[in-house]
């Protein structure tokens, strides 16, 4: 149900010239019937990261060094169904 909502938003954004590149999920339950190029498992994202790291040694350290303390960063998480923060 939530994936349907996200995919609907994705198509609305695409119609406005915006894009959602990936929808990343951790729990595949209920996703059996989906075959959408935007959907990626968290496990697959980790694999892609490891592949990128092997192909680009030193990239992560250089990117960290390029950052500055005043750079904006954000971490978002949902409260989940219990209403208690998960992060």
BAVEX-146494 format. One record per residue (C-alpha): residue in one letter; x, y, z; residue number from 1. Coordinates in steps of 0.1 Angstrom, whole numbers. Layout:
% residues N
<node "a" <X Y Z> NUM>;
...
% end
This chain:
% residues 87
<node "x" <0 0 0> 1>;
<node "x" <28 25 9> 2>;
<node "x" <47 15 -22> 3>;
<node "x" <17 23 -43> 4>;
<node "x" <15 57 -28> 5>;
<node "x" <52 63 -34> 6>;
<node "x" <50 52 -70> 7>;
<node "x" <20 75 -75> 8>;
<node "x" <40 104 -62> 9>;
<node "x" <69 94 -84> 10>;
<node "x" <48 96 -115> 11>;
<node "x" <34 130 -104> 12>;
<node "x" <69 143 -99> 13>;
<node "x" <80 130 -133> 14>;
<node "x" <51 148 -149> 15>;
<node "x" <65 180 -134> 16>;
<node "x" <101 173 -146> 17>;
<node "x" <113 160 -113> 18>;
<node "x" <125 126 -105> 19>;
<node "x" <126 100 -77> 20>;
<node "x" <156 79 -86> 21>;
<node "x" <152 51 -60> 22>;
<node "x" <128 39 -34> 23>;
<node "x" <148 19 -9> 24>;
<node "x" <132 -7 13> 25>;
<node "x" <145 -28 41> 26>;
<node "x" <117 -54 44> 27>;
<node "x" <106 -71 12> 28>;
<node "x" <74 -85 26> 29>;
<node "x" <45 -75 4> 30>;
<node "x" <68 -65 -25> 31>;
<node "x" <66 -98 -43> 32>;
<node "x" <43 -85 -70> 33>;
<node "x" <64 -54 -77> 34>;
<node "x" <89 -52 -106> 35>;
<node "x" <97 -15 -107> 36>;
<node "x" <131 -1 -116> 37>;
<node "x" <130 25 -88> 38>;
<node "x" <127 -2 -61> 39>;
<node "x" <160 -12 -45> 40>;
<node "x" <165 -33 -14> 41>;
<node "x" <188 -18 13> 42>;
<node "x" <209 -49 8> 43>;
<node "x" <214 -41 -29> 44>;
<node "x" <222 -5 -20> 45>;
<node "x" <250 -18 2> 46>;
<node "x" <263 -41 -26> 47>;
<node "x" <263 -11 -50> 48>;
<node "x" <283 9 -24> 49>;
<node "x" <308 -19 -20> 50>;
<node "x" <312 -22 -58> 51>;
<node "x" <316 16 -61> 52>;
<node "x" <342 16 -32> 53>;
<node "x" <363 -11 -49> 54>;
<node "x" <361 8 -83> 55>;
<node "x" <369 42 -66> 56>;
<node "x" <393 36 -38> 57>;
<node "x" <398 67 -16> 58>;
<node "x" <366 84 -29> 59>;
<node "x" <348 83 5> 60>;
<node "x" <378 97 24> 61>;
<node "x" <382 125 -2> 62>;
<node "x" <345 134 0> 63>;
<node "x" <346 136 38> 64>;
<node "x" <377 158 36> 65>;
<node "x" <359 181 11> 66>;
<node "x" <331 187 36> 67>;
<node "x" <331 216 61> 68>;
<node "x" <316 219 96> 69>;
<node "x" <291 244 84> 70>;
<node "x" <278 221 56> 71>;
<node "x" <241 212 60> 72>;
<node "x" <234 175 68> 73>;
<node "x" <201 158 76> 74>;
<node "x" <189 124 88> 75>;
<node "x" <153 116 84> 76>;
<node "x" <134 87 100> 77>;
<node "x" <98 79 107> 78>;
<node "x" <81 74 140> 79>;
<node "x" <67 41 128> 80>;
<node "x" <33 28 138> 81>;
<node "x" <38 31 175> 82>;
<node "x" <45 68 173> 83>;
<node "x" <79 63 191> 84>;
<node "x" <110 75 172> 85>;
<node "x" <129 47 156> 86>;
<node "x" <162 66 152> 87>;
% end
